[in-house]
Amino acid sequence: MLAAVVALLAACAPDQYPQTTLLPRADFAKASDDIFRTTLLWATIVFVLVETALLVAIWKFRNRPGAAEPVQTHGNTTLEIVWTIIPAFILAMIAVPTVRTIFQTAQKPGPEALQVEVIGHQWWWEFRYPQLGITTAGELIVPMGRTVSLEMTTKDVLHSFWLPQFAGKRDVFPNRYNNLWFKAEVTGNFPAQCVEFCGIQHGRMAYRIISKAPEEFDAWAANFNQPPRDFSADSTAPALVKTGQQLFTMKGCIGCHSLYPALPLTGPNLHHIGSRTWIAAGTLENTDENLAKWIQDPQGWKEGVLMPNLGLTDQETQALVAYLRAQQ
């Protein structure tokens, strides 16, 4: 009864949770999902047959009053051959596609693949596109239909880079490199995160995978490569934005955060941060309210991060928000 209740409750669970692995969105994930479903199919068949035979035997050959002693069997060569061949066949049906998939996913992508360097930090992800001269953070933006090759490492402790609907996960280590590749088959904005405990804010070390149509990706890359906007000499720029630009330098933000597309610093690159969908390592939607919340009290939202509380006034915070939101 308990097993039936557990199975029933499991069947009621939806497969469309944000980080489900049951809805693959890339070729790598589909290959892994096919193996999972093949194994599940054969396991279900074996379970049903074995349990059915067990229940039939329990019922049919149960002890009854006055029943004669059952015939004692001491071996049956035919049966032994059959129940050796059948499991071997089932294992082969699982092993062959598994080995084929292992070799398929282990192949290195060709030079036409989009190269992305993934760097883990406590507690955010940095993404560098060496072919495009782009450095960004918190959002892995990829073109649909083109192979993406990831080279992963970390600047501090061990992390694990997980792409639930795209390519599984890989552990990343300091001074070592791990690789992963995939080809997105749909467009969209998908959540992902670190899945190796890496400190007190491990649970808030998330990021987004944003898959764009090829022409949209090219437009994004071209726009991203433009230098940051300088509002100091722009007569049409709002005064609040100009004040925010001054504060970005005066308050020391520029010491840790770059506004140039290819320049990585201690903190996340903020170039075009106004166009990003999420901030704070994928844990806050990029709204004026959330950006102000993060700037004014980063330790309150993510205790232990390197960014200190700067003691900004509400007016200073709003000016910085206006300036950063204008960077698009």
Secondary structure, DSSP 8 states (H G I E B T S, - for coil): -HHHHHHHHHHHS-S--TT-SSS--BHHHHHHHHHHHHHHHHHHHHHHHHHHHHHHHHHHT---TT----------HHHHHHHHHHHHHHHHHHHHHHHHHHHHHHS---TTSEEEEEEEETTEEEEEETTTTEEEESEEEEETTSEEEEEEEESSS-EEEEETTTTEEEEE-BT--EEEEEEB-S-EEEEEEE-S--STTGGG-EEEEEEE-HHHHHHHHHHHTS-----TT-TTS-HHHHHHHHHHHHTTGGGT---STT---SS---TTGGG-SEETTTTEE--HHHHHHHHH-HHHHSTT-S-------HHHHHHHHHHHHT--
